[in-house]
Amino acid sequence: MDSGSEKLYYSISEVCSLTGLKPHVLRYWETAFPMLKPSKNQSGNRIYTQEDIALIKMISNLLYQERYTIDGARQKIEEMSSHEQQMELKLDAATVSAEMINSVKVELTDIIAILDRDPMAVDKQDDKG
């Protein structure tokens, strides 16, 4: 799939052409791999996204090249997905930490500015009020 010809959705026959798999294999994999859930259009036909196709290619590689069993391939994909989610959480935590650090810096800068003021100037303002 080169970026020039990428579509949003692919029919089951197009996915079969792209992957070299038969339609019944794709339909079976939907039952064996819960993470493979193509949507259906108004006519009830399966429509696959680019992410679905990438997952199908990964499943195919695990089963046919790396010789995993269906259960083994499913477990491997779940582990990879779990690891990916953990990495995303770490990135989110780092972003939150950076935002928190910036917020604390701003607050400290404000406090330092208050402390650097001439206390006599503050007292004179209080006397005027």
Z-matrix of the N, CA and C atoms (Angstrom, degrees):
N
C 1 1.451
C 2 1.528 1 108.71
N 3 1.284 2 117.17 1 101.73
C 4 1.449 3 119.11 2 175.35
C 5 1.509 4 109.06 3 -86.48
N 6 1.333 5 115.36 4 151.68
C 7 1.460 6 120.31 5 -171.13
C 8 1.521 7 112.89 6 -60.45
N 9 1.322 8 118.69 7 -22.85
C 10 1.451 9 120.64 8 179.84
C 11 1.517 10 113.04 9 -70.24
N 12 1.322 11 117.85 10 -30.22
C 13 1.459 12 120.53 11 -175.33
C 14 1.528 13 112.99 12 -109.71
N 15 1.332 14 117.76 13 10.83
C 16 1.458 15 119.55 14 -178.45
C 17 1.521 16 110.89 15 -68.93
N 18 1.321 17 114.47 16 136.48
C 19 1.460 18 121.82 17 177.68
C 20 1.515 19 107.45 18 -113.30
N 21 1.314 20 115.96 19 166.75
C 22 1.462 21 119.25 20 176.40
C 23 1.521 22 111.14 21 -75.85
N 24 1.335 23 116.41 22 -39.44
C 25 1.461 24 121.06 23 -175.90
C 26 1.522 25 110.57 24 -133.62
N 27 1.330 26 114.53 25 146.18
C 28 1.461 27 122.08 26 179.83
C 29 1.518 28 108.97 27 -126.64
N 30 1.319 29 116.19 28 143.41
C 31 1.462 30 121.10 29 176.15
C 32 1.525 31 108.69 30 -78.06
N 33 1.317 32 116.21 31 167.15
C 34 1.465 33 120.15 32 179.86
C 35 1.532 34 110.43 33 -63.44
N 36 1.326 35 117.34 34 -35.41
C 37 1.472 36 118.88 35 179.09
C 38 1.527 37 110.96 36 -67.90
N 39 1.341 38 117.31 37 -36.78
C 40 1.465 39 119.86 38 177.36
C 41 1.530 40 110.65 39 -66.81
N 42 1.323 41 116.81 40 -38.89
C 43 1.459 42 120.57 41 178.84
C 44 1.525 43 109.49 42 -66.23
N 45 1.306 44 116.68 43 -39.13
C 46 1.469 45 120.29 44 177.25
C 47 1.524 46 110.55 45 -61.03
N 48 1.324 47 116.60 46 -42.17
C 49 1.464 48 120.56 47 178.27
C 50 1.524 49 111.03 48 -64.33
N 51 1.323 50 117.01 49 -40.81
C 52 1.459 51 121.33 50 -178.14
C 53 1.528 52 113.27 51 -70.54
N 54 1.326 53 116.17 52 -32.61
C 55 1.470 54 120.46 53 -173.09
C 56 1.525 55 114.01 54 -106.17
N 57 1.320 56 117.19 55 -15.83
C 58 1.459 57 119.87 56 -176.90
C 59 1.515 58 113.41 57 76.55
N 60 1.321 59 117.24 58 17.88
C 61 1.463 60 121.50 59 -179.48
C 62 1.524 61 110.37 60 -103.73
N 63 1.309 62 116.24 61 160.00
C 64 1.459 63 122.04 62 178.12
C 65 1.533 64 109.38 63 -89.03
N 66 1.331 65 117.99 64 152.66
C 67 1.470 66 120.82 65 179.99
C 68 1.530 67 113.72 66 -56.93
N 69 1.354 68 116.76 67 -38.82
C 70 1.463 69 118.12 68 -178.81
C 71 1.532 70 111.63 69 -66.14
N 72 1.323 71 117.11 70 -28.93
C 73 1.465 72 120.67 71 177.64
C 74 1.529 73 109.22 72 -68.25
N 75 1.326 74 116.60 73 -45.60
C 76 1.471 75 120.30 74 178.62
C 77 1.527 76 110.76 75 -61.42
N 78 1.334 77 116.81 76 -42.38
C 79 1.465 78 119.80 77 179.97
C 80 1.531 79 110.74 78 -64.67
N 81 1.337 80 116.72 79 -39.10
C 82 1.459 81 120.15 80 177.79
C 83 1.529 82 110.52 81 -65.52
N 84 1.330 83 116.63 82 -42.53
C 85 1.462 84 119.85 83 -178.97
C 86 1.532 85 111.69 84 -61.24
N 87 1.318 86 117.32 85 -29.05
C 88 1.469 87 120.22 86 176.73
C 89 1.530 88 110.42 87 -61.42
N 90 1.324 89 116.97 88 -33.75
C 91 1.462 90 120.16 89 179.28
C 92 1.533 91 111.01 90 -82.28
N 93 1.332 92 117.16 91 -32.02
C 94 1.462 93 121.19 92 -176.29
C 95 1.530 94 112.71 93 -84.29
N 96 1.331 95 117.07 94 -25.56
C 97 1.463 96 122.03 95 -177.79
C 98 1.527 97 108.72 96 -122.76
N 99 1.327 98 117.67 97 97.43
C 100 1.469 99 120.92 98 -175.84
C 101 1.529 100 113.67 99 -58.48
N 102 1.349 101 116.37 100 -23.70
C 103 1.462 102 118.81 101 -179.04
C 104 1.526 103 112.54 102 -76.23
N 105 1.323 104 117.27 103 -11.96
C 106 1.465 105 121.64 104 177.47
C 107 1.530 106 108.22 105 -94.62
N 108 1.333 107 114.97 106 100.76
C 109 1.466 108 120.68 107 -176.48
C 110 1.522 109 110.12 108 -133.85
N 111 1.319 110 117.51 109 79.33
C 112 1.463 111 117.00 110 177.57
C 113 1.528 112 110.40 111 -66.42
N 114 1.311 113 115.30 112 147.08
C 115 1.469 114 119.71 113 177.33
C 116 1.520 115 108.37 114 -75.65
N 117 1.318 116 114.29 115 172.35
C 118 1.470 117 119.04 116 174.66
C 119 1.525 118 107.82 117 -124.44
N 120 1.334 119 114.79 118 144.07
C 121 1.464 120 118.77 119 178.85
C 122 1.525 121 109.41 120 -82.80
N 123 1.332 122 116.70 121 -175.47
C 124 1.465 123 120.52 122 -176.83
C 125 1.524 124 112.20 123 -62.18
N 126 1.321 125 116.34 124 -25.95
C 127 1.466 126 120.11 125 178.54
C 128 1.521 127 112.22 126 -82.33
N 129 1.326 128 116.86 127 -7.95
C 130 1.461 129 120.01 128 -179.52
C 131 1.518 130 113.30 129 91.94
N 132 1.336 131 117.37 130 4.91
C 133 1.468 132 120.97 131 179.01
C 134 1.525 133 109.96 132 -83.65
N 135 1.337 134 114.86 133 144.44
C 136 1.456 135 119.68 134 178.82
C 137 1.524 136 109.69 135 -66.91
N 138 1.340 137 115.21 136 139.03
C 139 1.458 138 120.19 137 172.72
C 140 1.527 139 107.41 138 -127.95
N 141 1.317 140 115.06 139 125.77
C 142 1.458 141 122.63 140 -174.84
C 143 1.522 142 110.15 141 -103.32
N 144 1.331 143 115.84 142 140.36
C 145 1.456 144 121.38 143 174.79
C 146 1.534 145 108.49 144 -93.10
N 147 1.324 146 115.70 145 173.06
C 148 1.463 147 120.18 146 176.29
C 149 1.526 148 110.61 147 -62.85
N 150 1.344 149 116.69 148 -34.11
C 151 1.468 150 120.28 149 177.51
C 152 1.528 151 110.73 150 -65.83
N 153 1.342 152 116.43 151 -39.59
C 154 1.464 153 120.34 152 177.02
C 155 1.526 154 110.16 153 -61.14
N 156 1.324 155 115.95 154 -42.74
C 157 1.469 156 120.47 155 -178.35
C 158 1.525 157 110.16 156 -66.14
N 159 1.325 158 117.06 157 -40.54
C 160 1.469 159 119.90 158 177.10
C 161 1.531 160 110.32 159 -61.48
N 162 1.329 161 117.03 160 -40.69
C 163 1.455 162 121.04 161 177.99
C 164 1.530 163 110.78 162 -65.25
N 165 1.318 164 116.74 163 -41.75
C 166 1.472 165 121.05 164 178.43
C 167 1.525 166 110.25 165 -60.88
N 168 1.325 167 116.13 166 -42.59
C 169 1.475 168 119.64 167 178.96
C 170 1.525 169 110.85 168 -65.54
N 171 1.334 170 116.98 169 -36.32
C 172 1.463 171 120.16 170 177.82
C 173 1.526 172 109.90 171 -66.50
N 174 1.325 173 116.82 172 -44.57
C 175 1.468 174 120.82 173 178.56
C 176 1.526 175 109.59 174 -60.52
N 177 1.313 176 116.25 175 -46.34
C 178 1.461 177 121.23 176 -179.91
C 179 1.529 178 110.74 177 -58.32
N 180 1.321 179 116.48 178 -44.79
C 181 1.465 180 120.87 179 179.41
C 182 1.526 181 110.96 180 -62.80
N 183 1.333 182 116.45 181 -45.52
C 184 1.464 183 119.44 182 -179.78
C 185 1.526 184 111.83 183 -62.61
N 186 1.327 185 116.64 184 -40.53
C 187 1.468 186 120.07 185 -176.95
C 188 1.525 187 112.85 186 -77.51
N 189 1.331 188 116.88 187 -45.84
C 190 1.462 189 120.10 188 -170.38
C 191 1.525 190 114.65 189 -94.91
N 192 1.327 191 118.25 190 -33.79
C 193 1.464 192 119.59 191 179.92
C 194 1.537 193 111.16 192 -93.84
N 195 1.334 194 115.47 193 -48.05
C 196 1.459 195 118.55 194 -177.09
C 197 1.530 196 112.79 195 -87.94
N 198 1.306 197 116.34 196 -5.87
C 199 1.477 198 123.87 197 172.90
C 200 1.530 199 113.74 198 62.51
N 201 1.333 200 116.92 199 35.24
C 202 1.462 201 120.68 200 173.46
C 203 1.528 202 108.65 201 -73.69
N 204 1.330 203 115.64 202 154.80
C 205 1.462 204 120.21 203 168.70
C 206 1.533 205 106.96 204 -77.69
N 207 1.319 206 116.84 205 169.33
C 208 1.470 207 120.44 206 177.25
C 209 1.530 208 109.33 207 -58.73
N 210 1.344 209 117.01 208 -47.59
C 211 1.463 210 120.44 209 179.46
C 212 1.523 211 111.25 210 -61.76
N 213 1.312 212 117.04 211 -41.86
C 214 1.462 213 121.40 212 179.63
C 215 1.521 214 111.59 213 -64.62
N 216 1.322 215 116.75 214 -42.45
C 217 1.469 216 121.08 215 178.87
C 218 1.525 217 110.36 216 -64.87
N 219 1.335 218 116.60 217 -42.62
C 220 1.462 219 120.53 218 178.96
C 221 1.527 220 109.86 219 -60.42
N 222 1.339 221 116.36 220 -45.89
C 223 1.463 222 121.30 221 -179.44
C 224 1.532 223 110.39 222 -63.44
N 225 1.315 224 117.79 223 -42.16
C 226 1.468 225 122.14 224 179.50
C 227 1.531 226 110.27 225 -60.84
N 228 1.322 227 117.17 226 -44.69
C 229 1.466 228 121.33 227 -179.69
C 230 1.524 229 110.13 228 -65.65
N 231 1.333 230 116.94 229 -40.53
C 232 1.471 231 120.33 230 177.87
C 233 1.521 232 110.82 231 -63.02
N 234 1.339 233 116.93 232 -40.65
C 235 1.466 234 120.97 233 177.73
C 236 1.520 235 110.46 234 -63.29
N 237 1.323 236 116.08 235 -44.13
C 238 1.466 237 120.30 236 179.59
C 239 1.522 238 110.48 237 -63.18
N 240 1.324 239 116.84 238 -40.69
C 241 1.455 240 121.55 239 179.32
C 242 1.521 241 110.45 240 -65.83
N 243 1.328 242 116.78 241 -42.03
C 244 1.457 243 121.71 242 179.21
C 245 1.525 244 110.28 243 -63.00
N 246 1.328 245 116.97 244 -43.00
C 247 1.461 246 121.46 245 179.19
C 248 1.528 247 110.17 246 -63.71
N 249 1.327 248 116.24 247 -40.55
C 250 1.464 249 121.62 248 178.53
C 251 1.532 250 110.23 249 -62.02
N 252 1.333 251 116.72 250 -43.02
C 253 1.465 252 121.02 251 179.55
C 254 1.522 253 110.80 252 -65.21
N 255 1.341 254 117.13 253 -39.04
C 256 1.457 255 120.49 254 177.87
C 257 1.523 256 110.54 255 -63.16
N 258 1.335 257 117.09 256 -40.16
C 259 1.462 258 120.76 257 178.43
C 260 1.525 259 110.45 258 -65.18
N 261 1.333 260 117.32 259 -39.92
C 262 1.465 261 120.91 260 177.79
C 263 1.528 262 110.66 261 -63.70
N 264 1.343 263 116.85 262 -40.71
C 265 1.464 264 120.43 263 178.38
C 266 1.521 265 110.91 264 -63.64
N 267 1.342 266 116.69 265 -40.14
C 268 1.463 267 120.15 266 178.29
C 269 1.522 268 110.20 267 -63.87
N 270 1.333 269 117.05 268 -41.20
C 271 1.462 270 120.63 269 178.17
C 272 1.526 271 110.59 270 -64.23
N 273 1.345 272 116.51 271 -41.75
C 274 1.459 273 120.50 272 177.90
C 275 1.531 274 110.54 273 -62.28
N 276 1.331 275 116.19 274 -42.79
C 277 1.465 276 120.37 275 179.59
C 278 1.519 277 110.39 276 -63.92
N 279 1.323 278 117.41 277 -39.40
C 280 1.464 279 120.75 278 178.56
C 281 1.520 280 110.28 279 -64.75
N 282 1.318 281 117.02 280 -39.13
C 283 1.462 282 120.94 281 178.63
C 284 1.517 283 110.11 282 -65.26
N 285 1.339 284 116.43 283 -44.71
C 286 1.457 285 120.57 284 178.66
C 287 1.525 286 109.49 285 -61.88
N 288 1.318 287 117.12 286 -42.67
C 289 1.457 288 120.85 287 179.77
C 290 1.523 289 110.66 288 -61.98
N 291 1.316 290 117.67 289 -43.47
C 292 1.460 291 121.45 290 179.17
C 293 1.526 292 110.43 291 -62.98
N 294 1.328 293 116.44 292 -42.21
C 295 1.463 294 120.05 293 178.20
C 296 1.526 295 110.63 294 -64.32
N 297 1.329 296 116.58 295 -40.71
C 298 1.456 297 120.79 296 -179.88
C 299 1.526 298 109.86 297 -65.67
N 300 1.324 299 116.98 298 -42.04
C 301 1.464 300 120.97 299 179.02
C 302 1.525 301 110.12 300 -61.10
N 303 1.320 302 116.89 301 -44.82
C 304 1.468 303 120.33 302 178.48
C 305 1.524 304 111.04 303 -62.02
N 306 1.309 305 116.88 304 -40.54
C 307 1.465 306 120.92 305 178.85
C 308 1.525 307 110.78 306 -63.02
N 309 1.320 308 116.77 307 -43.71
C 310 1.464 309 121.06 308 179.38
C 311 1.528 310 109.78 309 -64.88
N 312 1.332 311 116.92 310 -39.60
C 313 1.472 312 120.35 311 178.20
C 314 1.526 313 110.92 312 -59.27
N 315 1.321 314 116.37 313 -44.73
C 316 1.459 315 120.57 314 179.85
C 317 1.527 316 109.98 315 -61.94
N 318 1.327 317 116.36 316 -45.70
C 319 1.463 318 119.87 317 179.71
C 320 1.526 319 111.26 318 -62.32
N 321 1.329 320 117.35 319 -42.59
C 322 1.465 321 120.36 320 179.33
C 323 1.523 322 111.20 321 -64.85
N 324 1.322 323 116.57 322 -39.70
C 325 1.463 324 120.58 323 177.34
C 326 1.520 325 110.16 324 -60.72
N 327 1.319 326 116.94 325 -42.48
C 328 1.472 327 121.03 326 177.85
C 329 1.531 328 110.86 327 -63.33
N 330 1.326 329 117.27 328 -42.66
C 331 1.467 330 121.39 329 179.96
C 332 1.520 331 110.23 330 -64.35
N 333 1.336 332 116.58 331 -43.61
C 334 1.469 333 120.46 332 178.67
C 335 1.525 334 110.38 333 -61.59
N 336 1.330 335 116.59 334 -40.88
C 337 1.468 336 120.22 335 178.68
C 338 1.531 337 110.35 336 -61.78
N 339 1.322 338 116.39 337 -40.47
C 340 1.470 339 120.18 338 178.45
C 341 1.522 340 109.94 339 -65.11
N 342 1.325 341 116.91 340 -43.32
C 343 1.460 342 120.81 341 -178.45
C 344 1.527 343 112.12 342 -69.22
N 345 1.313 344 117.20 343 -28.85
C 346 1.460 345 121.35 344 -179.34
C 347 1.523 346 112.88 345 -77.84
N 348 1.322 347 117.86 346 -12.65
C 349 1.464 348 120.45 347 -179.84
C 350 1.526 349 110.04 348 -65.61
N 351 1.297 350 114.50 349 153.95
C 352 1.464 351 121.37 350 177.04
C 353 1.530 352 107.90 351 -72.63
N 354 1.336 353 118.34 352 117.15
C 355 1.468 354 120.05 353 -177.59
C 356 1.533 355 111.95 354 -62.12
N 357 1.312 356 116.65 355 -28.53
C 358 1.467 357 119.95 356 179.51
C 359 1.526 358 110.02 357 -68.65
N 360 1.359 359 116.51 358 -33.95
C 361 1.467 360 120.24 359 179.05
C 362 1.521 361 109.49 360 -66.22
N 363 1.328 362 117.21 361 -38.79
C 364 1.460 363 121.62 362 179.15
C 365 1.524 364 109.36 363 -66.72
N 366 1.363 365 118.67 364 -43.17
C 367 1.450 366 122.80 365 179.44
C 368 1.533 367 111.05 366 -62.71
N 369 1.336 368 117.07 367 -39.24
C 370 1.470 369 121.31 368 -179.64
C 371 1.528 370 109.86 369 -65.88
N 372 1.361 371 116.44 370 -36.99
C 373 1.470 372 119.69 371 178.47
C 374 1.521 373 110.03 372 -67.38
N 375 1.333 374 116.64 373 -39.02
C 376 1.461 375 120.87 374 179.39
C 377 1.538 376 110.08 375 -63.75
N 378 1.341 377 117.65 376 -38.56
C 379 1.461 378 121.96 377 -179.32
C 380 1.521 379 111.61 378 -66.07
N 381 1.354 380 115.99 379 -32.50
C 382 1.465 381 120.63 380 -178.56
C 383 1.521 382 111.19 381 -73.06
N 384 1.330 383 116.73 382 -30.44
C 385 1.450 384 121.63 383 -172.62
C 386 1.443 385 114.42 384 -78.29
